[in-house]
Amino acid sequence: MKAMDILGLIPTHKSDFQNVEKLKGLDIKLVKPIIPELLEWLQDMNWPIANDIEDLLINFQKDLVPYIRNVLNTKDGTWKYFLLHGLVKRLPDNILLILKPDLERMYINPTDDEKYEELDDILQELLTRVTRI
């Protein structure tokens, strides 16, 4: 499959299960270039395809870190909320440890959008997991 072909499989609407199913059937190496576009579908976990996309993305493990960091550095508190409560929470502790500085910053010095979303409980839970390592 060519890069252009994989771009054609990026979901185009919140009920695009057809493209999600096609993506699930591919080798993850082919899907890797569209991680940022897939992460956008986790901006609202109420969207019908969001859980399936999260299930697909969790397979990327360490490859997700730079993209997760990008989201954590936005001003989109709702996206951060859904990401922390879903995909990030599902990451194994060794991958979570890589994100520890970002999580600590959010916990100790939250931005206005992070305060508004009341992320302190989930951040405390995630930081407790990596502190045990």
Buried (B, 14 or more C-beta within 10 A) or exposed (E): EEEEEBEEBBBEEEEBEEBBEBBBEBEBEBBEEBBEBBBBBBBEBEBEBBBBBBEBBBEBEEBBBEBBEEBBEEEBBEBBBBBBBBBBEEBEEEBBBBBBEBBBBBBEEBBEBBEEBEBEEBBEEBBEBBEEE
